[in-house]
Amino acid sequence: MATYSGIGIMSGTSVDGLDLCYVEFTGDICSDVWGYCIKKAVTVPYTDDWVTKLKEAPSLSGLDLIKLHVEYGHFVGQCVSTFIDRELIKVDFVSSHGHTVFHQPEKRFTFQLGCGETTSTHLRCPLVCDFRSKDVALGGQGAPLVPSGEKYLFRQSDICINLGGIANIGLRGDRAYDICACNMVLNRLASKTGNGLGYDKDGQTASEGHVVEELLSQLEALKYYTEPSPKSLGYEGISQVIFPLLDEKKYSVPDMLHTFVEHVARQVTSACKESKITSQSNGSPTVLITGGGAFNKFLMKNMEKKLKEAGFSIQETDEDTINFKEALVFAFLGLRTLLGLDNVISATTGSSTDSVSGSIHRPVTPVVSSPSIQGHFNFMMKRQSIRSPPVSSF
């Protein structure tokens, strides 16, 4: 058994902040059995300026987008460097998801903001980033990737639901897909209330509204729900299809929030039912719910009621896992990149093959605390360097 310490960095589509998760992994490369322990985790809230920059990124010119790519790379590097120094921690590697600006796998591209070479100038250990591009190049969705880590870290859960900007489902790492928009829409609506939070705390405003049957019917009839998995959602599609339905001239904000909560709860329950998954024990199939949406009491009350009626049991977990599961998993995916182990599963993304995905960026002045990861990494790089180059088909 070997132990590796790393930091996973995640910026979600809900644009609430940068999650940093310092975690220790213990496992065996041969058996591929792993455990984890979250040592420290924080969220660095985005300033209003960064929220604006990230939200407007899709409409930037090519030149301005590249400038922001580098600027955000520095921002991520500064955040993680400050975290390491403040907490007096030693890490073997850092793994950053970046912030998704474009995600159009049907057109064979995806783009996560945050230049890896720029971020690496702030570090003294290897950095891994850009986890989605290779899978998209292989014909996959490039998403969701969290289930590729759930397969190893959350073996005890039958179903994993993450309620982030987009809600997704993972089924023991064998199948996964994005279910529906979630906090991306709820936070957008909550920002119109003027509460100054940018989200609907505990779902309070939603609880004061009513279901608008007309709007609910339009949401339930969206074409995406009839498409087979693997499938994924991005900001572009949600902004084009869902945002136009949320008309303040026709509906009140509380009513739209209540209606969308009902919609999310229905879609998540439907996805669990359609999985036809059976319990690993003799009881009901277990559902692990994480992500920011898990703190929306009104959403959770609605969802738990529907799931229990459908025969599922909700699995208890700790607050750090709820908050930082995505950052935790991307730390693990980065570790697998460095160890030369598959970290993107084609069964969940629809690509032509499993792959070792992620770009590796060396630090300017490397100081690696774990001889085991450095030794294995050097061995993998040497082994790859002596392989015969692929025959080009062009």
N, C-alpha and C positions, 0 to 999 in steps of 0.2 A: 504494500500500500504506500502511496505517495501523497504528499500534501502540497497544495499550491494556493497561493494567496493572490487575489486579483480584485480589480475594481470594474464593475459594469456601469456603463453610463447610458441612460435612456432619455430621449425627449419624445414625448407622445404627441399625437395629432391634436390633443386638447389644448396644447400650448400653455400648460400651467407652470412648468418649470423643468429643470434638469435634475434627474434622479441619479444619485451616486451611491452605489452599493458595494461596500468592502466585504468580501466574502472569502471564506476558506473552504476549498474543495478537497475532499479526501477520496481517493479511488485507486483502482488498479487498471492499468491500460489493457492488460490481456483479457481480463474478465469483463471490462467495461461496466463495472458497478461503481456508483458514485454516491457520495453524501455531501451535504453542504452545511455551513454554519455562517449566518449573517453576523458579522462582527460589529459593523457600524454602517448606518445608512442615513442619508440626508437628501432633502430636495432643495435645490437652489432656485428660488422663485425668479421668474423672468421679470425684468423691469417692464414698464409700459412701452419703452422704446424697443426692447427686444420682441415683445409681443407683436408690435406693429411690423417690425422688420420680417419676422417669421411668417406672419399672415399675408404680407404683401409680396413675399418672395416669388410665388408663382407668376406674378405679373411683371417681374423685372426683365430688363434687357439682358442679353447674354453677358455683356461686360459687367453690369452691376451685380448679376448673380454670382459671377466668379469672385468679385470683390467681397461679397457677403460670405461666400464659401470659405474664403481665407479668414475673414474677420471672425466668423463663428468658430473656425478651427482654433484660433487664438483664445476665444472665450472659453471653449471647452477645456483647452489645455490649462488655462489659468485657474479655472474652477477646480479641476482635479488636483493640480499642484498645490493649491491652497488647502484642499481637503487633506492631502497626504501630510503636509507640513503641520497643520493644526492638530491632527489626530496622532501625529508621531508614529505613523504606520509604515511598514515596508511591504512592497508589493512585487510580485514576479511579473505582472503584466497588467495592462489596462485594455478594456474592450469597450468601444463606443459605437452605438447604433447610428448616431447622427440624427438629424431632423428631416423627416421626409417632406420634400417639396413637390416632387412629381412621382406618381406611381401609375404607369400605364403598361402593364405586362402584355396586354394584347397588341401593343405597338413595339414590344420588345425593349422597353427601357423603364428604369426606375432611378431616382436620384435622391440621395440623402445628403443634406448640407453638413459641412464640417470637414475641411481638408485634413486628411490624416497626417501628411508630412508636416503640416503646420502645427497640429496638436502635439506631434511627437517632439517638437523642439522644447516643450515644457516638461518633458518626462525623462526619467532615467531607467526606463524599462521598455520592453516592446509594447507597441500599440496595435490592436487589431480593429479594423473598421470595414465598412462597405460589405455587408453580409448578403445583400440581396441581388447584386448585379449578376453574379455567376449563374444563379438559379434561373433568372429571367433569360439569360443568354442560352441556357439549356432548355428553354421552352416552358419554364415553370412560372408560377405566379409571383415568386419571390416573397411570398407571404401565405399564411402567417408562419413565422419562424419560431415563435416561442414553443409550440408543441414539439419541435425538434429537441428542445432541452427538457421539456416535461417528461418525455419518454424515459429519461434517466433519473431526474431529480424528484419526480412526483409519481412514482410507480404505484403508490397506494391509492391514487385517485382514479376512478373510472372515467370521469369527465372533468375537464378543466375549462372553466369559463373565465375569460378576462374582460372586464367592463372598463375599457379605456376609451379613447376617442372613438374607437371602433370596437364593437364587441366581437370576440371570436371564440371558437370552440376547439378543444383538442381532445382526442380520444386515444389516450395512452400512447401518443406519438405515432399511431398508425394512420389516423385520418385527422384532418383539421381544415378549417376554412373560416373566413370572416362571416359573421352572422348578419350584422346590421350596424348602422351608425349608432353611436351611443352618446358619450360625453361631448363629442364634437357638436352635436345638435343641442343637447341639453344646456351646455355652457353658453352657446350662442344665444339661446332664448333667455337664459338667466341674466345675461349681460344687458338685456333690454329692460330689466326691472329697476336698474339703478341702485342695486344693493351694495355696489362697490366691491363685491367679492369675486365676480366673474363666474360664479357657479351657484346653484340652488342648494344652500346648506340644508342637509337632512331631507331635501325634497320638499321643504316647507311650502314654497310657492306652488309647486305642482299639486300638493295635497289640497290646496284651496281652490283648485280648478275642477273642471268636469271633462269627461270624455266627449270630444266632438266626433260623432259617428261619421260624418262626411269626410273629415280629415283622416280618421283612422282607416276608413275604407280605402282611401287613396294611398296611404302608406302601405297597407297590407297587400295592395295590388301591384306593387313595384315589380318590374320584370326581373330584377336581380334574384328575387326569392324563388323563381321558377328555374333558374339555371343550376346545372349540376355542379358539384364540387369536384376538384379543387377550384376555389374562386376567391377573389379578394377585392377589397374596396379601398378607394383612395379619396383624398379631399376633393379632387376634380369631379369625380362622379357624384359624390354626395352634394357638392355645391350646385351642380347642374340639375340634379333630379329632386332632391329633398328640400333644399332651401327655398325654391320658388313656391312650394306648397304652404310654407309657414307665413301666411299673410296676416299682418297685424290689423289690416283694415276689415278683415272678416272675422278673426278670432282674437280673444284676449290672450295675453302671454300665459297666465295661469292655466287656461284651458288647453293651450298648445303644449305646455309642459306636461300636464296630466295625460294628455292624449299620447304624447311620445313615450312617456314612461310605460303606459299600457302597451304600446307597440313593441318596445324593447322586451318587456316581460313575456309577451306572446311569442316573439320570434326566438328568444332564447329557449323557452320551454318547448317550442316546436322543434328546434334543432336537437335538443336532448331526446325527444321522443323519436324523431326520425333516425337517430343514431342506432336504435335497436340494440344498444350495448347492454350486456348483462353484468351483474355484480361479480367481482372477483371472490366474494365470500357468499354466504347464503342469504344475505339481506338485500336491501334495495341498492341499486346503483348509486354510488356517491358522486356528488358534484362539489368541486372546489371552486369557489367564486373569489376572484381577486380583482385588483384594479381600483381606480378612484371611484367608480360607480358603486363599489361595495360599501361605501360610506354614505350613500344616499339612502337614508332609512325608508323613505316612501317607495323608492324603486325596489329595494330589497324585500320589503314586506309584500309587495305585489308579486314579485318574482318567486319568492319562497313559497307563497300560497299556491301558485300555479304548479311549481315543480313538485311539491308534496302531493298535490291532487293527482299528478301524473305518475306518482310512484317512485320519486327520487328522494334521496336524503341529502341534506346539506352538510358538508364536511367543515368542521371547525378548524380555524388556523389562526396564526398569530398576526398582529398588526403589521410587522415588518414585511412578512410575506405578501400580505394584501397590498401594501403600498409599493413594494419594490420588486415584485416577482419578475417583471420584464427586464429590469436592470440586472437582477440576479441571473436570469437565463442568458442574457447576452454576454455576461462575464463568462459563463460556462461555455457558450459557443466560441468565444474567443480563445479559451483554454484549449478546446478541441482543435481549433485552427493551428495553434502553436504545436500541438502534439501530433498533428497530421492525421486526425481522426475525423470521419464524416460528421458534419454538423448541420447539414440541411438534408432533410428526408424527402425524397421524391414523391412518396406516397401522400404527403401532406400538401405539396406544392404543385404537383402535376408535371414536374420536369422529367427529362429523359433518364436521369440517373441521380443517385445520391451524390453529394459532393462535399469536399472540404472547402468551404467558402470563407472569404474574408481577406482583406489586404493587410499584410504585416509591415509595420513601419518601425525601423530601428531608431533608438534614441541617439542624440548627438554624443552623449557620454554615458554609455551603458553601465549600470550597476545592478546586476540581477542577483537577488537574494537567495534564489533557489537553484543550486547546482543541478538538480534533477531536471527542471524544465529547460535550463540552458543547454545541458548536455543532450537531452532528447531532441530539442529544437535544432541544435547544430547537426545532429545525426540525420534528422529528417531532411534538412536543407542539403546536406552532402549527398544523401541518397537520391534526392530529386535532381541534383545537378549532374549526376552521371547517367541519368536515364536518357535514352535516345529521344531526340526531338520528334514530335508528331509529324506525320506526313501531311502536308497541306493539300487541301482539296481545291484550292484556287488556282 
